Amino acid sequence: MYRIEKLVERLKSEGFDGILLIKDSNIRYMSGYTGADSYVIISETARAFITDSRYTEQAEAECTGFEVIKWRHPAAGLEETIQGVCSKHGIKKLAFERDKMTYDLFERLSNGMKSIELIPSSGLVEGIRYVKCQEEIENIRRAAEIADNAFDEVLKYIRVGVSEKDIERELQYLIKKKGADDIGFPIIVASGKRSSLPHAIPSDKRIESGDFITLDFGAMVNGYRSDMTRTIIVGEPTDKQKEIYDIVKAAQAAGEQAIKAGVQGSVPDDSARGYISQAGYGDNFGHGLGHGVGLDIHEEPFMSTRCEKILQIGNVITVEPGIYIPDWGGVRIEDTVLVKEDGIEILTKSPKDLIIL
């Protein structure tokens, strides 16, 4: 329950009586609930889990310490249900997650709960999630191990003639077969000239000799995700392909070497970006160096030139520089890493030397 205690402390410091949680990952973090279509209200005295008849039994089994309250037909509507919880616990100022509350829901609640002041908030739960506990780290570590094993296996499947969609389906199957609850996020497979698209959607394009293939994927274990990217090649690489690959590999190493507790998140980005810029490809690296990973695939800190967050022991982040050249192709190499006092532990352990199939 330390998570709830920390949240209550943050609510008090911000002048809120309670908070309405809508975001699935924040609800799971605070209550243990693994489903959807639910709401949570937390205050100094309230531990209210609001869901409908489809999920009440699941919530009662998973949400230790919470009062499970049913809403929807034939029970009361959402406005009346939330109003009842707030009245019971003396909540007058109710924070809500500004990035998850739709205008429609805000309008409904505002009109239906005149005695409650709804106040937008940001990062109250995410600030607690910023540093991972040992259990969270072990879940991510296991997800990374599964992804590594699936990558090693899918290399045997990749050859000239298979399509990007074929590879994506095979990799998804292998991740689940090797023990993941699910894939960590939609898998990216981009080959040939399409590898210049950082977030390419797998297509019907078939692999040809000489193609770079960028694979960006992860596994999910107990809700926690891993994230890794490897770029491989089918057939012998050209001198330019070797050059671009080696630059990205060295830039990633520079970024990883700059990470340790107490460092501002812009520093590793500057290290990797500076290496790529000195090599003449600064304009071809357009995204940030990395991001936090946990119950969401993208969390704080977001390491970029503008990142002011300080890295802390227990952060789990990605390090993923890339070079993308339109109408030619691209390379990205990505690890999930754990921030330690004087450096990092790399959780994704697949080889980073150029793999030639």
N, C-alpha and C positions, 0 to 999 in steps of 0.2 A: 504493500500500500504506500510505499515511500513516494511513488510517482504522484499519487493523488495529493499527498501532503505537500510535495513541492509545488504542485499546481495551485493548491489553496493559498500557499504563501505568495505566489505570483499574483493571484487574483487580489489578495489584500493589498499588495504593494501598488497595484494599478487602480485601486478604488472600486473594484467590482464586487458584487455580492455573490455572483456565480457565473458559470459559463455554459452555453449550449454548444455541444460538439455535434458536428455534422459529418466531418471528414472521416471516412472509413478507417484510415490508418491511425488517426488520433484516437478514435473510439476503441480500436483494437489495443492500442498501447496502454490506454487507461483502464479498460475493463476486461480484456482478454477475449472479447467477442470476435468470432471469425467470419460472421455473416455480413449482411448488408441491410439497407432500408431501415435504419434505426437512428435514434438520437440519444444523447446522454446529457444530463444536467449534473454538474458537480458544483458544490459550494462547501462551506465549512461543515454543514450537516447533511447536505443532500448527496446521495449516490443513486441517482435515478436513471434507469435504463428503459427507454421508451421504444416499443416495437409493436408489431401487430401479431395476430394469431399464428401466422406462418412461422414465426421465429421465437415465440415466447418459451417454448420448451428448451430450445437450444440455448437461449440467453440464460435461463435459470441454471443450466448445467455449467455454463462457461463463465458467468459474470459473478464471481464470488464477492460478497459484500455489497452487492447492488440490489436495490428494489426494482424488480422487473414490472413495468407498468404497460398494460395493453391499451392500444388506441386503435382507431378505425372501427367501422361497423362490426358488431353492434355496440362497441364501446364509444366513448366520447371522441370528438375530433382532436386534431393535433393542438390547435390553439387552446382549447379547454383543458387538455391534458397538461400542457406546459404551464398554463396559468395555475392549475391546481398544485403542481409541484412547487412553483414559486411562492404561492400563498402559504403553503405548508411550512416552507423553510425560510420565510421572510426575505425572499429575494426581490429587490426592487430594481437593481441595476444588473441586467443580464448581458454579459458579453457574448458575442458570437464570432465565428470565424469568417472574416470579411471575404476571404478568397474562395469560400465554399457556399455562402448563402446566396441563393438566387434572388433577384428582385421580386419575383412572384411570391416566394416564401416570406421574404421580409415584409412585403405588403400585407400578406395574410396575417402574419403574427402581429404586426403593428396595429392593424385594424381590430384584431380579435383580442388583444391584451393591452387595453388602454392604460392599465395601472403599472405596467412593466416598461422600463426604459431599456430598449435594445441598443447596445453600444458595440460598434465594430471593433474587433481586436485582431492582432496579427502575431503569430509566433509564440503564443503562450505555452502551448504543448510542444511545439517544434523546438523551442529553446531547451526543454528538458530532454527531448530525444536527441539533441545535438551530439552528446557524448554517449556512446554505447556501453552498456554493462557487459559483463562476461558472458551471460547467456545469449545476448544479442550477437556478440562477436562470434560465438561458437556456431550459431545458426548461419551467419554469413560465411564463416569459414567452411562449413559443410556444403553450402550452396556453391562456393567457389570450387571446391574439390569435385563436385558432381559436374560442373561445367567443364573443368579441365578434362575429366574422363570422357565426357561426351565429345569434346573437340578431338581428342586423340582418336576416338572411334570413327568420327565422321570423315576424317582424312582418308580413310580406306574407301569411302564411298565416292569421293569427288574425283571426277575424270572428265575428259572431253566428251561433250554430248549431253551431260545431265544439265538440267535447268536450275536457275536460282531457286525457283519454287521447290524443285525436288530436294535440293540441299536443305532448305529451310524446314521442310516437312521431316526429313530424316533427322536433323539436329533436334527438332522439337521432340520427336519420338525418343531419341537417345537420352535426352535430359530427363524425361519422365521415367524411362526404363531404369535409369541408374539411381533413382530414388528421390527425385525432386517432387514436391507437391505440384509444381507447375513450372513453366518457363518464367523467367524473371520479368520479361517484357517482350513485346513483339520483336522477333528476330530480324536483323538486317543481314541480307546477303546481296552484295553488289559486285559485279564482275566486269572486267574489261573497262571500257570507257565509263561505264556506270559507277565504277568505284570512286569517281570524283564527287558522287552524291553522298554527303555524310550520313543522311538518314534515308537511304534508298529503301523502297518497298520491294521485296523480292518479286521478280518478273519472270516471264516465260523465256527470257534470253538464255541460250544454251552456252555452256562453257566452251571456249575455244583455246587452242594452244597459244601460249603467250599471255593469257589473261591474269592480271591481278584479281584476287577474290578477297573482298573484305567481309569478315564474319563478325558481327557484333551481337552478343547474346549473353544470357545468364540463366541461373536457376533460382527457384524459390524454395525455401525450407522454413516451415513454421511462420510464413508470412514475410521472411527476410530474404533479400535478394543479393545476388552477385552480378557483376557486370564486367565483361571483358571483350576485347577486340583483338583479333589477329588478322593480318593480311598475308596471304600465301600466294603462290604463283603456280600455274600449270604450264610446264615446259620451261625451257631455259630463259632466264631473265636477260633483258638488254642492259647495256651499261647505264642507261638513264634510269631504268627500273631499280637497279642496284643502288644507284646514287640516291634516289629519293627514299628508298627503304632505309638505307644507312643513316640518312639525315634524321628521319623520324625516330629511328631507334635510339640514336644518340641524344636527341632532344628529350625523349621520354626519360632516359637515364638522368639527364640534367635536371629535369623536373622532380624526379623521385629523390635525387640526392639533396634537393633544397627543402624537403619536407621534414619537419620535426615540430614538436610541441613548442608553442610560443611564437611561431612564425606567422606573419600575416599571409592570408591566402593568395594575395597578388604576387608574392615572392616566387613560389614555384612556377607560376604562370610566366613570370618575367624570364626565368631561367630557360624554360623550354622554348618560349616564343623568341627569346633573344638568339638562341642557337639556330632556329629555323630562319630567322631574319638575316643573320650573318651569312647563312648559306645561300641567300638570294630568293627565298620563297616565303617571306613574311606575309605577302598579300594572299597567299594560298592556305593560310591557317586562320580561319575566321571565327572559330568558336573558342570558348574557354577551355582551360586545361583539364578541368574535371569538376566533379560534384560529389556531394555526400550520397551514401547509399544506405538503405535500411528497410523499413516497412514500405517506403516509397522508393522508386528507382532514381528519382531526382530529389535530393534534400540539400539543406545547408550543410557545409559551406559550398558555394559555387565559386570555384577558383577561376578568376579572370583578372584582367588588368585593373578592374574596379573593385575587387574583393577586399573588404576591410575586416572581415572575420579573422579572428586569431585561431589558428589550429591548436587543438587540445589533445592530450592523451585520451585515446578512446574514440576519436573521430575515425570513421571509415569512409574513404573517399576514392574516387577514380583518378587515374592519371592517363590522359588520352590525347596526346597531340596528334595532328594529322597534316598532311599536305594534299590538297585537292586541285588538280589541274583540269579545267574543263576540256572536254573532247579528247582527253588523254587517259585520265584515270587518277587514282589516288591511293594513299596509304594511311592507315591509322593503326596504332598499337595502344592497347589499353589494359591496365591492371586495376584490380580493386586492392587497396592497401589499407593497413591499420596504422594510424599515427601513434608513435611512441615518443618517449622523452627526447631521445637523440636521433631519431630516424623513423623508419617504417618497417613493418612486416608486410611483404608482398603475399597476398592471399591467393591470387590467381597465378599458378606456377607453370603454365604451358610455355614451351620454348619461345624465345623472341628472335632467334636467328631466322633468317628468311627460309621458310619451308618451301621446297621445290618438289612438286608432284609430277 
